[in-house]
Amino acid sequence: MCTPCGPPDPEASSEMSWHPQYRSSKFRHVYGKAASKEKCYDCVPITHSVHDNHFCAVNPHFIAVVTECAGGGAFLVIPIHQTGKLDPHYPRICGHKGNVLDIKWNPFNDFVIASCSEDATVKIWDIPKHLLTKNITTPKKELLGHARRVGLIEWHPTANNILFSSGHDYKIMIWNLDTREDVLSNPVKILDAHKDVVLSMSFNTDGSLLATACRDKKIRLIDPRARTVLQEASYKAHRANKVLFLGNMKKLLSTGTSRWNNRQIALWDQNDLSVPLLEEDLDGSSGLLFPFYDSDTNMLYIVGKGDGNIRYYEISPEKPYLSYLMEYRSHLPQKGIGMMPKRGLEVSACEIFRFYKLIPTKSLIEPVSMIVPRRSESYQEDIYPLTTGCQPSMTAQEWLNGVNKGPLLVSLKPGSGPVNSLLQLPESEPPVKSPDLNKSQGGRMPPEEMQKKSEIKDSRNLLKAEERLPKNEHMRLSNGFDVFECPPPKTENELLQMFYRQQEEIRRLRELLNQRDVKIKQLELELRNVYTDTGRY
């Protein structure tokens, strides 16, 4: 039976016009932009390992890539600005006896990297500030504790020198690197709650909780210091391979396969892992899905291994939770992927994320920038909130004693303050204290005498600050490369790199001068307040 048709209700039509079908979002038009050929890294011998890892780690100074090596495992560390063709004899980090399975930069020191291998060891390496001239074979520290090969490593997000390692002996070991010993064989804690190989590890924002995905198809939420399992998901319709904390939303996201072997993503409530909040099938491909989450923009990126696509979504705390935005497509399949930290992005181009695709078929590393289209070239504060900086919020011992602290946040706005972990600014002196009027003669100090004392104190403070600076501190480049240790440029590419580094150093020095100008104005205001107070007596 057909329902009678009548004229449209004007109230209903006006009601619908106020509720559009599309979502209002500043990230609806984000697009991916691949770098030009000159800005890619060519002739890089990318590993042929079938292990399911990123095989790439990036920070604002270097890109590290696991490579092929006869008679052991090795990886390359390339300066981030050294694009173009790579010298086939470029030095490597080659101290492992087996294939390297994972590499991770220290989030608080851009010149320290950790690696793990099939030889059941984890090694910590110091990368020199000057350009590499020979292979590095001796690590800074060596961690010996696993009985079988080590497949995953993760640095703690807020505590300094805390490293987690997971091996095929089904154990997760927690290491405290704040020791003078070169060889560590006793981890501070061992998590043995898993019955199979751990496939993925992820921390919450303050590092107090650890989420894992295991080959036994279970997701676990663990308190690493108490070594207890808080939640365990045994949902059989979703087989998880990778798991990820979604910032402060108290939610987890996992990628894996469904019952019908479709690639799938699932969203979970952190406090209840019995049933997922959301499941979404993507396609029928067989490659692994790597999830990346940007807590500043609440954007989720899904990168498929073996295909060239990058899907991205927006996460919301309420239903529908997951909103599809767009997909970056490429005909070049990626074997691994690297991610640049926020402090290394180009904010003038409205870049909010940057990937480094490993393309072994062409021996190529291709940067892909995710950009918000904006006409204005000024700093866009709405897409760059305060983000995680490069300074630890606590020591390793504090975290082991039960302290929880969130990450220290910094602004990405140019000139807002040092973001680079290598830029050592002189310590700020305490403000000039106003003299005690009760102790001066007659209860009052003449302004001329006060000014003399403040000038003497200011000059002493300046001398102290200059004594703390090394003699050649002003000659050091802010990106960590030393002019005296770095050989003179031999090619046009090296000359351009040196030019860019000098431009960066000039910008940093201007920031330092601006900070000192602000300090001078503060001292002048304090002196003026002191004069005002003395005039009242």
RODO-2510 file (C-alpha; in nm, 4 decimals, decimal comma):
residues 537
     n   res          X          Y          Z
     1     m     0,0000     0,0000     0,0000
     2     c     0,1430     0,3354    -0,1052
     3     t     0,1408     0,6271     0,1314
     4     p    -0,0316     0,9396    -0,0058
     5     c     0,1962     1,2116    -0,1301
     6     g     0,1301     1,5721    -0,0326
     7     p     0,3002     1,9087    -0,0438
     8     p     0,6272     1,9294     0,1528
     9     d     0,6012     2,0563     0,5035
    10     p     0,7875     2,3923     0,5187
    11     e     0,8754     2,3411     0,8854
    12     a     1,0318     2,0034     0,8120
    13     s     1,2307     2,1382     0,5171
    14     s     1,3621     2,4305     0,7211
    15     e     1,4543     2,1888     0,9982
    16     m     1,6584     1,9773     0,7587
    17     s     1,8328     2,2827     0,6155
    18     w     1,9752     2,3599     0,9604
    19     h     2,1312     2,0118     0,9868
    20     p     2,3541     1,9537     0,6836
    21     q     2,4651     1,6017     0,5970
    22     y     2,8376     1,6867     0,5960
    23     r     3,0473     1,7463     0,9060
    24     s     3,2057     2,0798     0,9780
    25     s     3,5774     2,0227     1,0273
    26     k     3,8911     2,2244     0,9602
    27     f     4,0624     1,9034     0,8405
    28     r     3,8044     1,7993     0,5794
    29     h     4,0285     1,9106     0,2934
    30     v     4,3651     1,7804     0,4165
    31     y     4,5620     1,6389     0,1250
    32     g     4,8828     1,4414     0,0848
    33     k     5,1710     1,5870    -0,1157
    34     a     5,4657     1,3706    -0,2200
    35     a     5,8088     1,5333    -0,2278
    36     s     5,9782     1,6061    -0,5572
    37     k     6,2512     1,3761    -0,6842
    38     e     6,5239     1,6104    -0,5585
    39     k     6,3880     1,5942    -0,2019
    40     c     6,3708     1,2136    -0,1912
    41     y     6,6436     0,9753    -0,0773
    42     d     6,7558     0,7621    -0,3715
    43     c     6,9708     0,4497    -0,4041
    44     v     6,8997     0,3397    -0,0450
    45     p     6,9401    -0,0397     0,0012
    46     i     6,6198    -0,1026     0,2003
    47     t     6,5955    -0,4314     0,3911
    48     h     6,4179    -0,7333     0,2412
    49     s     6,3120    -0,8633     0,5836
    50     v     5,9528    -0,9877     0,6102
    51     h     5,9229    -0,8783     0,9741
    52     d     5,6164    -0,6566     1,0321
    53     n     5,7787    -0,3340     1,1505
    54     h     5,8301     0,0215     1,0300
    55     f     6,2039    -0,0273     0,9475
    56     c     6,2402     0,3512     0,9599
    57     a     6,2810     0,6120     1,2353
    58     v     6,2920     0,9887     1,1855
    59     n     6,3730     1,2962     1,3934
    60     p     6,4420     1,6585     1,2915
    61     h     6,8094     1,5796     1,2279
    62     f     6,8319     1,2259     1,0892
    63     i     6,6446     0,9511     0,9110
    64     a     6,7438     0,5958     1,0092
    65     v     6,6632     0,3018     0,7808
    66     v     6,7196    -0,0712     0,8250
    67     t     6,9288    -0,1932     0,5336
    68     e     7,0640    -0,5102     0,3799
    69     c     7,3979    -0,6236     0,5154
    70     a     7,5980    -0,9410     0,4615
    71     g     7,7114    -1,1200     0,7754
    72     g     7,4915    -0,9436     1,0323
    73     g     7,2455    -0,6589     1,0702
    74     a     7,2915    -0,2922     0,9925
    75     f     7,1059     0,0326     0,9465
    76     l     7,1815     0,3682     0,7893
    77     v     7,1646     0,7080     0,9594
    78     i     7,1308     0,9851     0,6997
    79     p     7,1177     1,3597     0,7793
    80     i     6,7646     1,4783     0,7098
    81     h     6,8795     1,7426     0,4580
    82     q     7,1093     1,5078     0,2668
    83     t     6,8621     1,4185    -0,0081
    84     g     6,9343     1,2840    -0,3534
    85     k     7,1428     0,9800    -0,4404
    86     l     7,3148     0,8025    -0,1538
    87     d     7,6776     0,7026    -0,1856
    88     p     7,6922     0,3187    -0,2104
    89     h     7,9817     0,3256     0,0380
    90     y     7,7993     0,5433     0,2891
    91     p     7,8928     0,4400     0,6492
    92     r     7,6539     0,2166     0,8440
    93     i     7,5750     0,1223     1,2027
    94     c     7,6646    -0,2450     1,1930
    95     g     7,7252    -0,3922     1,5374
    96     h     7,4530    -0,6618     1,5413
    97     k     7,5216    -1,0257     1,4542
    98     g     7,1693    -1,0821     1,3190
    99     n     6,9174    -0,8876     1,1139
   100     v     6,8003    -0,5612     1,2708
   101     l     6,4248    -0,5817     1,3382
   102     d     6,3388    -0,2437     1,4936
   103     i     6,4973     0,0987     1,5462
   104     k     6,3702     0,3921     1,7556
   105     w     6,5171     0,7372     1,8251
   106     n     6,5335     0,8591     2,1824
   107     p     6,2500     1,1174     2,2050
   108     f     6,4634     1,3385     2,4328
   109     n     6,8000     1,3156     2,2538
   110     d     6,8153     1,3394     1,8760
   111     f     7,1623     1,1805     1,8718
   112     v     7,0778     0,8543     2,0531
   113     i     6,9058     0,5610     1,8811
   114     a     6,8125     0,2115     2,0014
   115     s     6,8062    -0,1016     1,7869
   116     c     6,7059    -0,4635     1,8408
   117     s     6,7954    -0,7709     1,6420
   118     e     6,7632    -1,1417     1,5781
   119     d     7,0795    -1,1872     1,7881
   120     a     6,8593    -1,1387     2,1010
   121     t     7,0255    -0,8105     2,1980
   122     v     6,9234    -0,4463     2,2238
   123     k     7,1913    -0,1854     2,1565
   124     i     7,2018     0,1882     2,2275
   125     w     7,4058     0,3977     1,9841
   126     d     7,5540     0,7473     2,0037
   127     i     7,5354     0,9156     1,6633
   128     p     7,8131     1,1744     1,6133
   129     k     7,7181     1,5342     1,5478
   130     h     7,9461     1,5587     1,2465
   131     l     7,8898     1,3652     0,9244
   132     l     7,9701     0,9953     0,9407
   133     t     8,3032     0,9014     0,7863
   134     k     8,3309     0,5346     0,8881
   135     n     8,1140     0,2479     1,0101
   136     i     8,0076     0,2458     1,3750
   137     t     8,0462    -0,0969     1,5320
   138     t     8,0703    -0,0253     1,9068
   139     p     7,7458     0,0631     2,0868
   140     k     7,7131     0,2972     2,3820
   141     k     7,5220     0,0316     2,5784
   142     e     7,4252    -0,3294     2,5206
   143     l     7,1191    -0,4900     2,6820
   144     l     7,1402    -0,8666     2,7297
   145     g     6,8332    -1,0275     2,8816
   146     h     6,6177    -1,1928     2,6164
   147     a     6,6614    -1,5601     2,5339
   148     r     6,5330    -1,5268     2,1766
   149     r     6,5267    -1,2573     1,9104
   150     v     6,3966    -0,9123     2,0053
   151     g     6,1291    -0,7792     1,7695
   152     l     6,0026    -0,4572     1,9315
   153     i     6,1436    -0,1652     2,1298
   154     e     5,9679     0,1460     2,2651
   155     w     6,0979     0,4468     2,4576
   156     h     5,8898     0,5753     2,7468
   157     p     5,7045     0,8925     2,6365
   158     t     5,7733     1,1094     2,9450
   159     a     6,0476     0,9498     3,1588
   160     n     6,4080     0,9866     3,0543
   161     n     6,6139     0,6755     2,9665
   162     i     6,3399     0,4142     3,0164
   163     l     6,3256     0,1576     2,7354
   164     f     6,0838    -0,1322     2,6800
   165     s     6,1855    -0,4360     2,4720
   166     s     5,9761    -0,7322     2,3614
   167     g     6,1194    -1,0619     2,2414
   168     h     6,0115    -1,3949     2,0998
   169     d     6,0588    -1,5401     2,4476
   170     y     5,7132    -1,3819     2,5172
   171     k     5,8608    -1,1359     2,7688
   172     i     5,8580    -0,7564     2,7857
   173     m     6,1605    -0,6146     2,9686
   174     i     6,1913    -0,2660     3,1162
   175     w     6,5418    -0,1177     3,1164
   176     n     6,6779     0,1767     3,3128
   177     l     6,9603     0,3296     3,1083
   178     d     7,0555     0,5806     3,3788
   179     t     7,3628     0,3771     3,4722
   180     r     7,7323     0,3924     3,3911
   181     e     7,7483     0,0278     3,2933
   182     d     7,8078    -0,0451     2,9261
   183     v     7,6501    -0,3920     2,9404
   184     l     7,3180    -0,4433     3,1211
   185     s     7,1919    -0,7942     3,1841
   186     n     6,9315    -0,7299     3,4550
   187     p     6,6188    -0,5347     3,3548
   188     v     6,4415    -0,3444     3,6313
   189     k     6,1125    -0,5264     3,5577
   190     i     5,9937    -0,8205     3,3461
   191     l     5,6352    -0,8526     3,2195
   192     d     5,5479    -1,2177     3,1542
   193     a     5,1699    -1,1975     3,1073
   194     h     5,1776    -1,3022     2,7406
   195     k     5,1512    -1,6570     2,6128
   196     d     5,2739    -1,5783     2,2629
   197     v     5,4760    -1,3208     2,0661
   198     v     5,3872    -0,9555     2,1292
   199     l     5,3077    -0,7865     1,7968
   200     s     5,2600    -0,4273     1,9119
   201     m     5,3119    -0,1974     2,2121
   202     s     5,1660     0,1474     2,2812
   203     f     5,1762     0,3882     2,5789
   204     n     4,9097     0,6254     2,6997
   205     t     4,9965     0,9949     2,7219
   206     d     5,1782     0,9901     3,0582
   207     g     5,3242     0,6415     3,0151
   208     s     5,1430     0,4894     3,3136
   209     l     4,9644     0,2246     3,1013
   210     l     5,0827    -0,0078     2,8270
   211     a     4,8578    -0,1635     2,5611
   212     t     4,9762    -0,4724     2,3724
   213     a     4,8540    -0,6832     2,0841
   214     c     4,9619    -1,0459     2,0936
   215     r     4,9698    -1,3319     1,8452
   216     d     4,7174    -1,5131     2,0664
   217     k     4,4613    -1,2614     1,9228
   218     k     4,4190    -1,0764     2,2538
   219     i     4,4595    -0,7110     2,3405
   220     r     4,5887    -0,6431     2,6915
   221     l     4,5988    -0,3286     2,9018
   222     i     4,8858    -0,3509     3,1491
   223     d     5,0160    -0,1508     3,4435
   224     p     5,3889    -0,1941     3,3678
   225     r     5,5183    -0,0975     3,7129
   226     a     5,2771    -0,3260     3,9005
   227     r     5,3149    -0,5939     3,6269
   228     t     4,9401    -0,6592     3,6320
   229     v     4,6907    -0,7002     3,3469
   230     l     4,4048    -0,4510     3,3992
   231     q     4,1941    -0,5417     3,0943
   232     e     4,2014    -0,8227     2,8401
   233     a     4,0084    -0,8415     2,5130
   234     s     3,9328    -1,1848     2,3731
   235     y     3,6854    -1,0732     2,1064
   236     k     3,7057    -1,3466     1,8409
   237     a     3,5537    -1,1514     1,5504
   238     h     3,8578    -0,9208     1,5331
   239     r     4,2167    -1,0501     1,5179
   240     a     4,4373    -0,7560     1,6173
   241     n     4,7912    -0,7050     1,4849
   242     k     4,8594    -0,3480     1,5949
   243     v     4,7169    -0,1483     1,8854
   244     l     4,7386     0,2227     1,9596
   245     f     4,6363     0,4553     2,2436
   246     l     4,4283     0,7506     2,1202
   247     g     4,5797     1,0254     2,3353
   248     n     4,3652     1,1344     2,6303
   249     m     4,0372     1,0006     2,4894
   250     k     4,0636     0,6817     2,6986
   251     k     4,0201     0,4757     2,3854
   252     l     4,2271     0,2223     2,1965
   253     l     4,2415     0,1569     1,8254
   254     s     4,3503    -0,1734     1,6760
   255     t     4,4120    -0,2856     1,3203
   256     g     4,3819    -0,6464     1,2105
   257     t     4,1512    -0,8809     1,0213
   258     s     3,7885    -0,9859     1,0505
   259     r     3,6446    -1,3387     1,0429
   260     w     3,6342    -1,3186     0,6641
   261     n     4,0002    -1,2042     0,6443
   262     n     3,9123    -0,8475     0,5497
   263     r     4,1445    -0,5781     0,6757
   264     q     3,9676    -0,4121     0,9652
   265     i     4,0019    -0,1376     1,2262
   266     a     3,8319    -0,1513     1,5668
   267     l     3,7789     0,1120     1,8362
   268     w     3,7772     0,0103     2,2045
   269     d     3,6843     0,1675     2,5354
   270     q     3,9924     0,1649     2,7572
   271     n     3,7844     0,0615     3,0599
   272     d     3,5897    -0,2154     2,8857
   273     l     3,7608    -0,4357     2,6274
   274     s     3,4845    -0,6974     2,6101
   275     v     3,3284    -0,5652     2,2877
   276     p     3,4627    -0,2956     2,0509
   277     l     3,2769     0,0336     2,0225
   278     l     3,3180     0,0266     1,6470
   279     e     3,4373    -0,2074     1,3714
   280     e     3,5009    -0,1053     1,0136
   281     d     3,6150    -0,3253     0,7256
   282     l     3,8514    -0,1545     0,4820
   283     d     3,9310    -0,3972     0,2002
   284     g     4,0292    -0,7529     0,1198
   285     s     4,4053    -0,7004     0,0875
   286     s     4,6494    -0,9050     0,2911
   287     g     4,9048    -0,6409     0,3920
   288     l     4,9411    -0,5222     0,7492
   289     l     4,7861    -0,1909     0,8590
   290     f     5,0051     0,0545     1,0536
   291     p     4,8038     0,3076     1,2627
   292     f     4,9342     0,6554     1,3493
   293     y     4,7501     0,9021     1,5719
   294     d     4,8004     1,2775     1,5996
   295     s     4,6595     1,3875     1,9349
   296     d     4,6955     1,7568     1,8421
   297     t     4,4493     1,7331     1,5524
   298     n     4,2658     1,4134     1,6609
   299     m     4,3486     1,2637     1,3226
   300     l     4,4092     0,8939     1,2623
   301     y     4,6226     0,7720     0,9716
   302     i     4,6059     0,4131     0,8457
   303     v     4,9021     0,3073     0,6317
   304     g     4,8826    -0,0211     0,4438
   305     k     5,1937    -0,2345     0,4016
   306     g     5,2305    -0,3475     0,0428
   307     d     5,0085    -0,0764    -0,1029
   308     g     5,0606     0,2934    -0,1635
   309     n     4,7503     0,4266     0,0110
   310     i     4,7231     0,6294     0,3310
   311     r     4,3704     0,6649     0,4714
   312     y     4,2991     0,9305     0,7289
   313     y     4,0104     0,9841     0,9688
   314     e     3,9043     1,2243     1,2407
   315     i     3,8401     1,0852     1,5880
   316     s     3,5706     1,2290     1,8162
   317     p     3,4947     1,1351     2,1791
   318     e     3,1243     1,0795     2,1030
   319     k     2,9419     0,8810     1,8377
   320     p     3,0072     0,8143     1,5548
   321     y     3,3674     0,8232     1,6934
   322     l     3,5310     0,7720     1,3522
   323     s     3,4779     1,0041     1,0541
   324     y     3,6423     0,9269     0,7215
   325     l     3,8196     1,2264     0,5661
   326     m     4,0116     1,1221     0,2564
   327     e     4,2707     0,8856     0,1139
   328     y     4,6141     0,9568    -0,0283
   329     r     4,6759     0,7283    -0,3257
   330     s     5,0025     0,6291    -0,4860
   331     h     5,1049     0,3562    -0,7296
   332     l     5,4301     0,2999    -0,5362
   333     p     5,3816     0,0379    -0,2601
   334     q     5,5500     0,0969     0,0764
   335     k     5,7306    -0,1731     0,2734
   336     g     5,7816     0,0419     0,5818
   337     i     5,7039     0,3900     0,7041
   338     g     5,8627     0,6597     0,9182
   339     m     5,7019     0,9571     1,0918
   340     m     5,8522     1,2976     1,1621
   341     p     5,7855     1,4381     1,5136
   342     k     5,5760     1,7538     1,5238
   343     r     5,8754     1,9755     1,6068
   344     g     6,0304     1,8896     1,2692
   345     l     5,7350     1,9970     1,0527
   346     e     5,7207     2,2989     0,8247
   347     v     5,4548     2,5134     0,9887
   348     s     5,4833     2,7877     0,7261
   349     a     5,3375     2,5429     0,4708
   350     c     5,0544     2,4314     0,7084
   351     e     5,2079     2,0826     0,7260
   352     i     5,0437     1,8819     1,0061
   353     f     5,2035     1,5384     0,9495
   354     r     5,4869     1,3916     0,7452
   355     f     5,5508     1,0326     0,6461
   356     y     5,8614     0,8753     0,4964
   357     k     5,7657     0,5880     0,2672
   358     l     6,0145     0,3051     0,2111
   359     i     5,9823     0,1890    -0,1522
   360     p     6,2202    -0,1085    -0,1983
   361     t     6,1288    -0,1643    -0,5642
   362     k     6,2971     0,1674    -0,6480
   363     s     6,5416     0,1834    -0,3510
   364     l     6,3691     0,5097    -0,2639
   365     i     6,2545     0,6922     0,0497
   366     e     5,9758     0,9339    -0,0384
   367     p     5,8521     1,2018     0,2064
   368     v     5,4753     1,2596     0,1982
   369     s     5,3416     1,5738     0,3687
   370     m     4,9836     1,6053     0,4941
   371     i     4,8816     1,9671     0,4409
   372     v     4,5841     2,1794     0,5452
   373     p     4,5081     2,4139     0,2537
   374     r     4,5230     2,7735     0,3752
   375     r     4,5714     3,0919     0,1727
   376     s     4,7437     3,2857     0,4463
   377     e     5,1157     3,2278     0,5005
   378     s     5,1015     3,3415     0,8639
   379     y     5,1176     3,0987     1,1569
   380     q     4,7872     2,9087     1,1948
   381     e     4,7332     2,8690     1,5697
   382     d     4,4102     2,6698     1,5304
   383     i     4,5892     2,3760     1,3655
   384     y     4,9047     2,3950     1,5803
   385     p     4,8111     2,3698     1,9498
   386     l     5,0779     2,3129     2,2122
   387     t     5,2482     1,9841     2,1352
   388     t     5,4870     1,7393     2,2989
   389     g     5,8360     1,8832     2,3316
   390     c     6,1784     1,7233     2,3434
   391     q     6,2409     1,7477     2,7177
   392     p     6,1553     1,4669     2,9632
   393     s     5,9098     1,5532     3,2376
   394     m     6,0767     1,3244     3,4941
   395     t     6,3748     1,0993     3,5546
   396     a     6,3793     0,7239     3,5182
   397     q     6,3896     0,6724     3,8937
   398     e     6,0903     0,8980     3,9509
   399     w     5,8821     0,6923     3,7114
   400     l     5,9965     0,3670     3,8717
   401     n     5,8959     0,5104     4,2118
   402     g     5,5384     0,5573     4,0893
   403     v     5,5317     0,9193     3,9726
   404     n     5,3069     1,0047     3,6752
   405     k     5,3614     1,3209     3,4743
   406     g     5,2287     1,4251     3,1356
   407     p     5,4629     1,5415     2,8593
   408     l     5,6107     1,8905     2,8604
   409     l     5,4372     2,0954     2,5909
   410     v     5,5884     2,3529     2,3568
   411     s     5,4562     2,5879     2,0902
   412     l     5,5538     2,5430     1,7257
   413     k     5,5182     2,9143     1,6552
   414     p     5,8462     3,0540     1,5187
   415     g     6,0217     3,2636     1,7808
   416     s     5,8104     3,1336     2,0677
   417     g     6,1001     2,9541     2,2341
   418     p     6,3575     2,6803     2,1789
   419     v     6,2102     2,3528     2,0588
   420     n     6,5375     2,1924     1,9542
   421     s     6,6726     1,9519     2,2154
   422     l     7,0328     2,0392     2,1220
   423     l     7,0045     2,4140     2,1678
   424     q     7,1636     2,4879     2,5043
   425     l     7,0548     2,8304     2,6255
   426     p     7,2211     2,9921     2,9303
   427     e     7,0291     2,9397     3,2475
   428     s     6,8042     3,2310     3,3343
   429     e     6,9157     3,4223     3,6390
   430     p     6,6710     3,4994     3,9195
   431     p     6,5186     3,8487     3,8959
   432     v     6,6873     4,1321     4,0817
   433     k     6,5475     4,1388     4,4312
   434     s     6,4276     4,4697     4,5665
   435     p     6,6381     4,5899     4,8613
   436     d     6,5003     4,5547     5,2105
   437     l     6,3951     4,9072     5,3038
   438     n     6,3813     4,8324     5,6764
   439     k     6,7509     4,7477     5,6847
   440     s     6,8724     5,0548     5,4948
   441     q     6,9798     5,3700     5,6731
   442     g     6,6869     5,5705     5,7869
   443     g     6,4468     5,3185     5,6397
   444     r     6,5145     5,4479     5,2864
   445     m     6,7824     5,3999     5,0187
   446     p     6,8696     5,6786     4,7741
   447     p     6,7777     5,5984     4,4130
   448     e     7,1363     5,6622     4,2928
   449     e     7,2726     5,3966     4,5320
   450     m     6,9993     5,1523     4,4317
   451     q     7,0801     5,1994     4,0637
   452     k     7,4514     5,1406     4,1238
   453     k     7,3802     4,8187     4,3138
   454     s     7,1447     4,6904     4,0461
   455     e     7,4004     4,7689     3,7726
   456     i     7,6713     4,5809     3,9647
   457     k     7,4419     4,2821     4,0123
   458     d     7,3392     4,2837     3,6447
   459     s     7,7047     4,2874     3,5356
   460     r     7,7822     3,9960     3,7703
   461     n     7,4892     3,7997     3,6295
   462     l     7,6098     3,8652     3,2764
   463     l     7,9616     3,7488     3,3646
   464     k     7,8221     3,4309     3,5218
   465     a     7,6149     3,3576     3,2134
   466     e     7,9170     3,4121     2,9878
   467     e     8,1320     3,1842     3,2071
   468     r     7,8726     2,9066     3,1739
   469     l     7,8874     2,9250     2,7946
   470     p     8,1788     2,7404     2,6300
   471     k     8,4171     2,9599     2,4332
   472     n     8,3050     2,8120     2,1049
   473     e     7,9353     2,7860     2,1956
   474     h     7,8374     3,0606     1,9542
   475     m     8,0157     2,8789     1,6746
   476     r     7,8119     2,5609     1,7202
   477     l     7,5220     2,5088     1,4881
   478     s     7,1771     2,4673     1,6433
   479     n     7,1095     2,1446     1,4581
   480     g     7,4026     1,9789     1,6300
   481     f     7,6665     1,9842     1,3561
   482     d     7,9967     2,1326     1,4684
   483     v     8,1725     2,3708     1,2317
   484     f     8,5128     2,2600     1,3580
   485     e     8,4410     1,8873     1,3295
   486     c     8,2499     1,8979     0,9996
   487     p     8,4741     1,8822     0,6907
   488     p     8,4448     2,1632     0,4361
   489     p     8,1772     2,1108     0,1691
   490     k     8,3003     1,9328    -0,1410
   491     t     7,9846     1,9311    -0,3508
   492     e     7,7095     2,1792    -0,4299
   493     n     7,4629     1,9726    -0,2235
   494     e     7,6852     1,9870     0,0850
   495     l     7,7332     2,3609     0,0326
   496     l     7,3568     2,4124     0,0266
   497     q     7,3208     2,2046     0,3436
   498     m     7,5803     2,4216     0,5193
   499     f     7,3991     2,7346     0,4016
   500     y     7,0663     2,6108     0,5402
   501     r     7,2276     2,5228     0,8730
   502     q     7,3801     2,8699     0,9001
   503     q     7,0405     3,0258     0,8255
   504     e     6,8898     2,8157     1,1049
   505     e     7,1677     2,9249     1,3407
   506     i     7,1010     3,2930     1,2601
   507     r     6,7317     3,2412     1,3347
   508     r     6,8114     3,0757     1,6688
   509     l     7,0493     3,3526     1,7690
   510     r     6,7812     3,6099     1,6932
   511     e     6,5443     3,4222     1,9213
   512     l     6,8101     3,4289     2,1927
   513     l     6,8525     3,8047     2,1530
   514     n     6,4766     3,8558     2,1714
   515     q     6,4625     3,6564     2,4950
   516     r     6,7393     3,8707     2,6441
   517     d     6,5553     4,1875     2,5397
   518     v     6,2476     4,0626     2,7215
   519     k     6,4611     3,9909     3,0294
   520     i     6,6027     4,3441     3,0207
   521     k     6,2534     4,4928     3,0034
   522     q     6,1460     4,2814     3,3004
   523     l     6,4413     4,4063     3,5054
   524     e     6,3628     4,7673     3,4098
   525     l     6,0040     4,7222     3,5241
   526     e     6,1207     4,5737     3,8542
   527     l     6,3563     4,8682     3,9109
   528     r     6,0748     5,1110     3,8346
   529     n     5,8527     4,9321     4,0859
   530     v     6,1283     4,9546     4,3462
   531     y     6,1618     5,3309     4,2890
   532     t     5,7862     5,3686     4,3241
   533     d     5,7834     5,1732     4,6506
   534     t     6,0713     5,3731     4,7995
   535     g     5,8967     5,7001     4,7109
   536     r     5,5993     5,6033     4,9235
   537     y     5,8002     5,5970     5,2467
***
